[in-house]
Amino acid sequence: MLLKRIRRILRNHEPMEFDIEENLKILPKKPGVYLMHADDDEIIYIGKAVNLFNRVHSYFRKNKKSPKIEKMVTHIRYFEYIITDSEMEALVLESNLIKKHRPRYNTMLKDDKSYPYIKVTVKEKYPRILFTRRPQGDTGIEKKSGARLFGPFTSAWAVRDTIELINKIYRLRTCNRSLPRDIDRDRPCLNYHIKQCSGPCKSNCVTEEEYSEAVNGALDFLNGNYAPILDSLKEKMNKASDEMRYEDAAALRDLLNSVNSVAQKQKITFAGDEEDRDVVAMQVEGKEAVIQIFFVRNGRLVGRDHYYMSGVEDQSDKEIMGSFVKQFYSGTPFIPKEIMLEEEIDDQNIIEEWLSKKRGSKVSLLIPRRGMKERLLKLAKKNAELVLSTDREKLRKNEERTAGAAEELARIIGIESADRIESFDISNISGFESVGSMVVFEKGRAKNSDYRKFRIKTVKGPDDYASMEEVLTRRFERLAEAEEEREGDSFVRFPDLILMDGGKGQVNIAIKVLDRLKMDIPVAGMVKDDHHRTRGIYYNNEELPIDDHSECFRLVTRIQDETHRFAIEYHRSLHGKTQLHSILDDIQGIGDARRKGLLREFGSVERIKEASEEELMVVPEMNKRSAEAVYSFFHSK
């Protein structure tokens, strides 16, 4: 497996200890993936390389780079890399890591949708037709169960409607009974009695051959061969009418209309061609791009959908489309035989090889120049343009509304601006693992990239005021230190307004911290009523009421709820990871990874106490400074 072959070369470097120049010299000239880190270990960029030495060096040379890359490089504090055996492995690993970490300087697919599929359990004695998402297969066959897969479809409602129609026509079972083991163990269900199931759970109702024939008819239906069932339904309807069984005739007529409706929705796109293909087109404007996909299955256009890509400024169309193809097809369980694009993309050959390996047969990336394929690509392009222009108008109206709410809040408080708001909260359960949260809203909209979490270090027990003082001190001391060093980074911006999740007490704590640091930032509290709902704003020793039907009130409520949610989520994540306290936790610079590494190497705290600095440095997670800290901790007394 890939994970057994890759080697992590650099681990657990702290920014102040990492010498970029020295580590550039030891980069291997091998394929692999590199990860760029900023302060606080944040991964800000992930890329792949055929030659890690050349690729990573290129970021630090004084050559011309795009503004986006220039800005990214200023934030790199250290990098790490993973070598692979081939460029193909690097491509797969890069795609997986980007999807997991979502670095801010990578061009990102914003929508991670899971599409519905129809699954036919053909390996069962009496198969069923089921609804599923993210099936474990990528070639139309599910790997574990061997079930047949049809899709993806863009409408879950349409999939369920189709399954219901097929079960009515072919009278297939919908139960979870294990057949033939459970035959005659229980009475048939209601579907059997209303003639919507042939009753394979009851002996002498339907033979295995008859049921298998019905399943084959259902598979034909799903493959788009509607003629046999249409002819059969017409014949049965006419016979029922001739025999004056008008209720049966009416039911058959309704089924016939349903099948016709499904058949008419399937637009034939390539006469005489039953291939599966995706048609992918793009429209770019500013920092965003919309990718439109048409899903063609068995020669029929069965659906379409669009995706957003963010962070596309200073990116060529080739780079944007290449990022989309890698991210989208790394997650979708179905790979079609053909993927039609507007133009060639970078690494096209290696991507084709990767997709072919996933599908199990040849996959081609095509750039159509004429005929039906080109017309379909142009149609997808027009749809992408329409989505972008429509959403741009919606976004403009939404920005006007949210920015207006921030302006209204500034007027109520009596300050010049509330463009950037930072809000803080503390969460604990009976004093257990107190944590702090900071959320940021700019122009009335949440800015998730600037959110921060704080694990309380100096306060023991449930003291919210002391915990809040620690959080605010750490945040604004860091801001003061980093202001000049990281100029241009939005996180270094001073907030126009600080909102505290609480009243007078929390506001006074914030003012105390700001006074000590000689910072002049307005501070207000978000006051709640007896039912824990937003009531008003506390500012300058008085509570300012807000019209609870206004956009301003809704903005304050959103900020208060988001601050509380973020703190609670962080607290719960820590609660789930909590381990027994170790004496090693009391050593400065020894965190989870180093503690585990030490215990793995020496087996016990007693043996760690007896180790020399040189022996401690043998542990992969340790460096000279941390080894000195451990040795000094146990021997200084």
Sequence and secondary structure as in RCSB ss.txt:
>XXXX:A:sequence
MLLKRIRRILRNHEPMEFDIEENLKILPKKPGVYLMHADDDEIIYIGKAVNLFNRVHSYFRKNKKSPKIEKMVTH
IRYFEYIITDSEMEALVLESNLIKKHRPRYNTMLKDDKSYPYIKVTVKEKYPRILFTRRPQGDTGIEKKSGARLF
GPFTSAWAVRDTIELINKIYRLRTCNRSLPRDIDRDRPCLNYHIKQCSGPCKSNCVTEEEYSEAVNGALDFLNGN
YAPILDSLKEKMNKASDEMRYEDAAALRDLLNSVNSVAQKQKITFAGDEEDRDVVAMQVEGKEAVIQIFFVRNGR
LVGRDHYYMSGVEDQSDKEIMGSFVKQFYSGTPFIPKEIMLEEEIDDQNIIEEWLSKKRGSKVSLLIPRRGMKER
LLKLAKKNAELVLSTDREKLRKNEERTAGAAEELARIIGIESADRIESFDISNISGFESVGSMVVFEKGRAKNSD
YRKFRIKTVKGPDDYASMEEVLTRRFERLAEAEEEREGDSFVRFPDLILMDGGKGQVNIAIKVLDRLKMDIPVAG
MVKDDHHRTRGIYYNNEELPIDDHSECFRLVTRIQDETHRFAIEYHRSLHGKTQLHSILDDIQGIGDARRKGLLR
EFGSVERIKEASEEELMVVPEMNKRSAEAVYSFFHSK
>XXXX:A:secstr
 HHHH EE S S  GGG  HHHHHHT  SS EEEEEE GGG EEEEEEESSHHHHHHHHHSSS   HHHHHHHHT
  EEEEEE SSHHHHHHHHHHHHHHH  TTS EE      EEEEE TTSSS  EEEEES S SSSB TTT  EEE
   S HHHHHHHHHHHHHHH    S   TTTTTTSS   HHHHTTSS  TTSTTT  HHHHHHHHHHHHHHHTT 
 HHHHHHHHHHHHHHHHTT HHHHHHHHHHHHHHHHHHHHSEE STT    EEEEEEEEETTEEEEEEEEEETTE
EEEEEEEEEE  TT  HHHHHHHHHHHHHHH S   SEEE SS  TTHHHHHHHHHHHHTS  EEE   SHHHHH
HHHHHHHHHHHHHHHHHHHHHHHHHHHHHHHHHHHHHHT S  SEEEEEEEEEETTEEEEEEEEEEETTEE GGG
 EEEE  S  SS HHHHHHHHHHHHHHHHHHHHHHTTT GGGS  SEEEESSSHHHHHHHHHHHHHTT    EEE
EEE TTS EEEEEETTEEEE  TTSHHHHHHHHHHHHHHHHHHHHHHHHHHH     GGGGSTT  HHHHHHHHH
HHSSHHHHHH  HHHHTTSTT  HHHHHHHHHHHH  
